[in-house]
Amino acid sequence: MNFLFDQPLPILKPALWLAVGFPLLLLILNEWITVVERRGSIYARVLRTFRNFVVPGLALVIFTRMVLQLPAEHVASRLAQTVFWTFLLTGLLRIVNDVIFGKAGLLDPDGSLSWRAKVPKLFRDLVRAVVVVIGLMVIYSWVWGHEIKGALTALGVGSVVIGLALQEPLGNIVSGLMLLFERPLDVGDWVSAQGVIGKVVEINWRSVHIETATREIHVIPNVSLYKGAFSNLSRPTTVRTEVIPMGFSYDDPPNRVKEVMLDMLRGTPGVLAEPAPAVRTVDYADFSVTYRLIFSVARQDDLGVVRDAVMTRLWYVVRREGLTIPFPIAMEYAPGESPSPPAPPPAELLREHARFRAALPAEGAQAPRVIDFAAGETVQTPEGRFEGFALILRGEAVLLAPDAAGSIVEVGELGPGECFGDQLGTGVASAHIGIRALTDLKVMVFESGAIDHLLQRQPTLAAEIGDAIESRRQAAHSARLRK
């Protein structure tokens, strides 16, 4: 204890500061870091850097210069200053990086990637490396009192040796810099490279990381991209055009096929109206006439979902419109054996709707049509009309009508046993509202004459249908008044 008070005052004050102030400062920083982390702030990492490196470095400088009273030219003093200024430079760079490229600035208000997120990591690393090198040279010149020229000479000789030893990694770095300057791709772009299609999620010193649709990360060296060929699916526009080849029977008139396919493409959600979808006749193959279904989507991310919707609806449309997609399969059938199981008779389909069996024609006459709609398909638009009398056998649908602003809203639902159409035979026209399939829908369409005969024999059923139509009219009228 006597030794402590025997020290001169200029030494005692900094020693007391280190003994009391240094732990107190660390305690304050610890509490601050806890509060910042609880709030989820991006500055917690910066504060940890100052606590773990900058503050101890400053304490080391004070200890060597003011407690030990070593001269500035002493090696220990210079080492302490070099450590402190290097740690301070690192902390300042981290502050700049977190402020500019922090999590809060990765997305724009519309949800798209901001310019900060699109800046390649390689560019940020390059700028950081240049600043660190310049900062270290300034620290070297200032603290050690040597000219920067000598450091540059030593750096040049060392670079030659390192370049010879790391020729291949440096090739990736140089290729990455060339890609950075040329900018043929950016983070967030969809590319096709080396047989892989995916989104660029990172560009670093060695490689480009591509995330595929199956959530895999495909790593491609920079030199491979720079020397090879790849396609940027997000340039010059994000709009992507898809081409689906499809074959139809020679018995199906081409103009009829093209008309049906165009209607299907135009009614599929996600297919852009501009550029307009198209259907082209391209070839007369061995088993079918080949067509190309051409449509566009807003971006590559939407392509998988929209293509799935097109291919799913295709089956329902082809079946409903009586078209044929032939397939070249050779099979042997026994006498009397059918290549496909026969469709169930209409009476069997009406097993759960016995009241409508009386509308079935006599044996040998033309049976009512049974058609299918895919979930999400439009059965009838509010401006259009569905000809005939349609009975829902299976599935559910929603009723649609325009509101006062012209937007289409849901005003009701339809299920098995309910009917729609214009020719209801009751003297009461069907309400002109839209119908969209909520699930896969199977519908039986009767001839109007058969329905007239049925409803004359069953006045109760006619009254129920009339009440249903009137209820739909009122729902559509209420929707038009809705703001």
Secondary structure, DSSP 8 states (H G I E B T S, - for coil): -HHHHTS-HHHHHHHHIIIIIHHHHHHHHHHHHHHHHHTT-TTHHHHHHIIIIIHHHHHHHHIIIIIS---TTSHHHHHHHHHHHHHHHHHHHHHHHHHHHSGGGSB-TTSSB-HHHHS-HHHHHHHHHHHHHHHHHHHHHHHH---HHHHHHHHHHHHHHHHHHTHHHHHHHHHHHHHHHH-S--TT-EEEETTEEEEEEEE-SSEEEEEETTS-EEEEEHHHHHHS--EETTSS-S-EEEEEEEEE-TTS-HHHHHHHHHHHHHTSTT--SSS--EEEEEEE-SSSEEEEEEEEESSHHHHHHHHHHHHHHHHHHHHHHT------------TT--SS-----HHHHTTT-GGGGGGS--TTS---EEEEE-TT-EEE-TTS---SEEEEEE--EEEEEE-TTS-EEEEEEE-TT-EE-S--SSSS-----EEEESS-EEEEEE-HHHHHHHHHH-HHHHHHHHHHHHHHHHHHHHHHH--
